Amino acid sequence: MDSALALGTCLHIPDSSLRADSCRRTPDLPEAQSAWPLQTRANFLRSLRTLGVYSRVLGGVRLRAYQDAAGEAIARSVLEKRGLSIVVMFPRQSGKNMLQAQLEVYLLTRFARIGAEMVKFSPTYQPQSLNAMRRLETALQANWLTRDGWKKSAGNHYRFGSAHLTFLSATPESNVVGATASTLLQLDEAQDIGIEKYDKQIAPMAASTNATRVFWGTAWTTHTLLARELRLARQAEARDGIRRVFCLGAEAVRAEVPAYGLFVDEQVARLGRTHPMVRSQYFGEEIDAEIGLFPPARTGLMQGSHRTQSAPEPGKTYALLVDLAGEDEQLRANPTGDGDAALANPGRDSTAITLVQVDSRARAGDLTGKPVYRVLNRELWTGEKH
C-alpha cells in the first residue's frame, strides 16, 4: 500500500519537476510492461497520467476511442478543478459502465495521497447501485496498483488511501442530506432521476468546491434531468468552446465494434428504425413527452378499415388475447355472484378479451415484416370474479 500511495503522489508532481529520481519509492513496473518503450520511470509516470494508458497498463483494459475521449475530459475537469457539468450519452451496452469503473479506479489512485470525496448516484439502490459497486470492485481487484489496498465499509463506501467514493440511491424517499461530493458528483442513468430530487438534495453536495458533475445515461424524453443538463451543457460549449457533451449513436460504436453494429441491425429489423426504444436506446434520439410512445404515425398504423366479426371464416387464423385485471373487493366479498353488489372501486381496470384475425402474409411497405393483427371484437368485464 505504501508503494501504491507513492505512485499516486508521483502522478501529482508537475511535469517540470518530474524526474526519474523523484519517484524512487515507486514500485517496479508490472512484469507484463517490461517490453514497453518507456526509457525512464519518469516517462512511465508521465504516461500514466492519462486515463487510457493507466487503464491499459495497470488495469488491463483498453478503452475505445469514444470512451477515452469522455473519460479524459472528466478526469481533466476533476484534476484541474474546472467544475464542469459533463453529459455522457452512450447507446445501450456500448461500454458506459466499463468506462465508469475505470475512471473511478483512476481517480481513487490519483487522489490516494491528497484525499478526495466522490459520490455516485443511481436511480435505485437495488439493483443499480449494487451493480455499480460490483463493477467497481472487479476493476479494483484487476488493477495491479489497487488490488491489495482498497477498503469497503458501511456497504456502500470505498476508500483507497485518503480517496473516498460513496454510492447512493436517488429514489425520491432516499435520505441523502449531509453527503459531500467535493471532488466529483456522478449521476448514472440520469434520465431516471427526478429533477426536484437533484435540484434540492443532490446538486448542493458539489457546491462548496464547485465540483465536477457528470450526467450519464441514454436519451428518453425532452423533459428529463438528463435532457435539461444536455441543453445546458451545449449552451456552455457554445459560449467557451470547451467540450462538455459526449453523445453518440450506434454508428459511432459500430466503427470500433462491428459486432455491436450487427446487433443493432437485428433490433432495427425486428422493431423498426422508428421504434421509440430503438431511437432512444441505440441512436440517442430524444422522444418528446407529449408524443410519447404513440405519435400520430404509430397510432395511424393501429387503425384499420375492416368490420367487426363474431363468427370465423374458413381458412383464416384467429387468436384470443386475454388481459386479466384484478377482482373487485366488493364482488369478492359477495359469494352469490348475482351481480347486484356495487363495485368498491368503479374506476378500476377491466379484464379484456380481444378477438383478432392473424394475417401472416408480408405487407407492402411494412417496416418489421411481422404479422398483422386485425381486431374483430372485444369484450370487457370490470371487477368480475375470476
KOLDOSE-78703 format. One line per field, with one value per residue (C-alpha): residue number from 0; z, x, y. Coordinates in steps of 0.02 Angstrom, whole numbers, plus 50000, padded with zeros to 5 digits. Layout:
BEGIN
resi	NUM;...
pz	Z;...
px	X;...
py	Y;...
//
This chain:
BEGIN
resi	0;1;2;3;4;5;6;7;8;9;10;11;12;13;14;15;16;17;18;19;20;21;22;23;24;25;26;27;28;29;30;31;32;33;34;35;36;37;38;39;40;41;42;43;44;45;46;47;48;49;50;51;52;53;54;55;56;57;58;59;60;61;62;63;64;65;66;67;68;69;70;71;72;73;74;75;76;77;78;79;80;81;82;83;84;85;86;87;88;89;90;91;92;93;94;95;96;97;98;99;100;101;102;103;104;105;106;107;108;109;110;111;112;113;114;115;116;117;118;119;120;121;122;123;124;125;126;127;128;129;130;131;132;133;134;135;136;137;138;139;140;141;142;143;144;145;146;147;148;149;150;151;152;153;154;155;156;157;158;159;160;161;162;163;164;165;166;167;168;169;170;171;172;173;174;175;176;177;178;179;180;181;182;183;184;185;186;187;188;189;190;191;192;193;194;195;196;197;198;199;200;201;202;203;204;205;206;207;208;209;210;211;212;213;214;215;216;217;218;219;220;221;222;223;224;225;226;227;228;229;230;231;232;233;234;235;236;237;238;239;240;241;242;243;244;245;246;247;248;249;250;251;252;253;254;255;256;257;258;259;260;261;262;263;264;265;266;267;268;269;270;271;272;273;274;275;276;277;278;279;280;281;282;283;284;285;286;287;288;289;290;291;292;293;294;295;296;297;298;299;300;301;302;303;304;305;306;307;308;309;310;311;312;313;314;315;316;317;318;319;320;321;322;323;324;325;326;327;328;329;330;331;332;333;334;335;336;337;338;339;340;341;342;343;344;345;346;347;348;349;350;351;352;353;354;355;356;357;358;359;360;361;362;363;364;365;366;367;368;369;370;371;372;373;374;375;376;377;378;379;380;381;382;383;384;385
pz	50000;50039;49866;49787;49879;49822;49642;49673;49740;49588;49473;49551;49526;49394;49228;49257;49419;49366;49354;49359;49533;49604;49622;49678;49804;49663;49641;49494;49335;49317;49233;49084;49047;49038;48848;48846;48751;48901;48939;49112;49261;49243;49066;49128;49264;49143;49026;49170;49194;49051;49089;48935;48972;49157;49120;48990;49089;49265;49240;49083;48999;48830;48817;48649;48572;48616;48795;48814;48749;48875;49019;48990;48984;49151;49228;49168;49240;49408;49418;49357;49463;49314;49390;49225;49204;49079;48991;48927;48822;48750;48667;48774;48807;48723;48870;48983;49140;49098;49075;49240;49337;49256;49286;49468;49498;49410;49518;49679;49635;49586;49750;49862;49947;49945;49978;49887;49919;49772;49766;49635;49622;49534;49515;49634;49761;49711;49582;49504;49643;49690;49510;49500;49660;49596;49436;49537;49647;49493;49421;49586;49600;49420;49438;49480;49591;49691;49712;49885;49953;49933;50077;50086;50233;50275;50122;50001;50041;49957;50007;49931;50038;50077;49925;49957;49843;49906;49812;49849;49786;49707;49742;49798;49976;50000;50135;50062;50151;50228;50098;50016;49841;49849;49711;49593;49583;49463;49416;49324;49216;49247;49135;49275;49418;49468;49432;49600;49692;49604;49625;49809;49883;49763;49674;49837;49877;49748;49797;49919;49788;49626;49597;49426;49390;49267;49199;49121;49029;48870;48780;48826;48828;48821;48999;49097;49205;49076;48935;49035;49076;48895;48837;48969;48927;48742;48783;48889;48747;48629;48749;48787;48663;48799;48756;48884;48783;48730;48641;48511;48421;48364;48208;48309;48411;48254;48189;48333;48372;48212;48311;48401;48234;48184;48346;48317;48138;48209;48329;48188;48080;48223;48291;48154;48149;48212;48365;48522;48605;48450;48427;48608;48668;48515;48418;48557;48490;48616;48612;48655;48810;48731;48591;48696;48633;48518;48396;48257;48134;48255;48302;48116;48093;48228;48135;48008;47886;47920;48000;48166;48158;48277;48176;48098;47912;47833;47802;47919;48076;48238;48413;48580;48678;48864;48978;49154;49281;49468;49553;49641;49830;49849;49721;49800;49966;49881;49861;49771;49615;49574;49504;49623;49728;49688;49640;49781;49650;49494;49412;49417;49259;49164;49104;48914;48789;48612;48457;48318;48144;48112;47938;47922;47741;47703;47697;47565;47644;47813;47917;48026;47921;48066;48054;48053;48190;48144;48296;48259;48427;48610;48774;48940;49120;49261;49434;49392;49493;49409
px	50000;50142;50217;50046;50024;50197;50146;49989;50099;50212;50063;50033;50210;50215;50295;50435;50483;50456;50625;50673;50748;50598;50496;50624;50497;50381;50359;50434;50334;50220;50313;50195;50256;50442;50439;50359;50464;50469;50651;50637;50524;50480;50418;50318;50235;50202;50112;50008;49930;49811;49662;49684;49864;49827;49684;49781;49944;49880;49702;49721;49576;49595;49468;49389;49420;49249;49266;49438;49380;49239;49340;49489;49377;49300;49470;49541;49394;49415;49605;49611;49460;49365;49195;49116;48947;48978;48847;48889;48757;48811;48699;48647;48783;48920;49040;48973;48984;49159;49216;49139;49230;49398;49377;49333;49485;49595;49532;49545;49728;49762;49689;49752;49880;49796;49617;49452;49264;49167;48983;48890;48701;48592;48402;48385;48498;48448;48494;48578;48693;48735;48783;48890;48982;49010;49088;49200;49260;49301;49402;49491;49540;49600;49709;49890;49903;49742;49704;49783;49745;49561;49438;49249;49141;48958;48909;48921;49084;49252;49422;49594;49718;49633;49518;49336;49191;49013;48866;48691;48514;48418;48245;48125;48116;48304;48389;48549;48563;48735;48838;48977;49045;49186;49286;49161;48973;48907;48728;48706;48551;48512;48359;48276;48323;48195;48236;48168;48271;48427;48399;48350;48458;48593;48663;48709;48835;48954;48926;49069;49204;49104;49149;49135;48962;48939;48770;48772;48627;48531;48406;48223;48106;48148;48084;48208;48353;48473;48389;48395;48578;48615;48540;48635;48799;48778;48744;48902;49001;48941;49000;49177;49216;49256;49181;49056;48941;48988;48833;48848;48739;48756;48854;48996;49007;48997;49154;49253;49148;49075;48982;48885;48827;48763;48664;48584;48543;48446;48350;48306;48246;48142;48065;48088;48203;48065;48025;48045;48164;48274;48278;48319;48422;48532;48532;48522;48365;48250;48064;47953;47849;47689;47706;47771;47763;47614;47644;47515;47613;47610;47426;47386;47461;47344;47185;47100;46954;46890;46722;46683;46655;46579;46596;46752;46782;46857;47044;47075;47183;47117;47182;47109;47209;47169;47218;47170;47127;47105;46943;46843;46849;46661;46619;46745;46652;46485;46487;46319;46389;46216;46290;46192;46342;46412;46595;46709;46818;46717;46869;46975;47045;46947;46978;46981;46965;47007;46972;47097;47124;47308;47372;47548;47571;47705;47633;47685;47789;47788;47941;47953;47895;47784;47605;47458;47328;47153;47043;46872;46786;46816;46729;46763;46724;46759;46790;46715;46761;46886
py	50000;50122;50098;50122;50287;50338;50312;50414;50554;50547;50565;50736;50802;50942;50895;51020;50932;50753;50665;50484;50505;50600;50441;50315;50245;50199;50011;49921;49905;49755;49615;49624;49801;49762;49775;49948;50077;50194;50231;50305;50290;50473;50444;50297;50401;50541;50422;50354;50524;50488;50378;50271;50223;50198;50079;49983;49965;49940;49879;49775;49866;49950;50090;50127;50297;50365;50301;50377;50546;50560;50488;50601;50755;50708;50672;50839;50934;50848;50861;51041;51092;51160;51122;51072;50988;50849;50743;50569;50480;50312;50183;50035;49905;50007;50020;50157;50052;49993;50172;50224;50088;50127;50313;50284;50174;50302;50446;50345;50319;50498;50562;50423;50536;50707;50648;50659;50645;50574;50524;50423;50415;50286;50291;50142;50060;49884;49833;49985;50046;49867;49828;49984;49935;49759;49829;49944;49801;49698;49842;49874;49692;49684;49838;49800;49953;49945;49760;49746;49918;49963;49953;49943;49998;50027;49926;50072;50165;50133;50201;50193;50288;50453;50449;50405;50355;50331;50255;50320;50297;50441;50372;50510;50441;50415;50518;50589;50756;50777;50686;50787;50772;50898;50812;50730;50705;50573;50533;50369;50340;50523;50514;50415;50532;50663;50844;50902;50771;50829;51016;51008;50870;50813;50965;51057;50919;50993;51174;51206;51170;51183;51001;50923;50849;50706;50651;50478;50398;50367;50477;50473;50623;50808;50831;50727;50786;50717;50813;50975;50956;50911;51076;51175;51088;51128;51309;51316;51236;51371;51505;51447;51308;51179;51011;50950;50837;50661;50598;50461;50335;50157;50201;50276;50117;50010;50094;50018;49865;49789;49655;49791;49858;49686;49675;49846;49796;49649;49761;49881;49736;49667;49828;49957;50108;50223;50118;50227;50105;50093;50281;50321;50173;50147;50311;50439;50523;50606;50569;50715;50680;50750;50622;50478;50301;50331;50475;50502;50396;50249;50265;50276;50104;50040;50091;49978;49984;49807;49767;49686;49499;49371;49209;49133;49119;48962;48968;49114;49112;49186;49216;49269;49397;49399;49544;49491;49627;49610;49563;49698;49683;49707;49572;49456;49476;49438;49247;49239;49319;49387;49548;49660;49713;49885;49898;49954;50039;50083;50161;50003;49921;49789;49613;49619;49478;49530;49426;49456;49388;49349;49390;49322;49373;49502;49676;49801;49938;49854;49903;49749;49602;49546;49479;49599;49579;49641;49670;49595;49603;49642;49607;49694;49643;49765;49693;49522;49369;49254
//
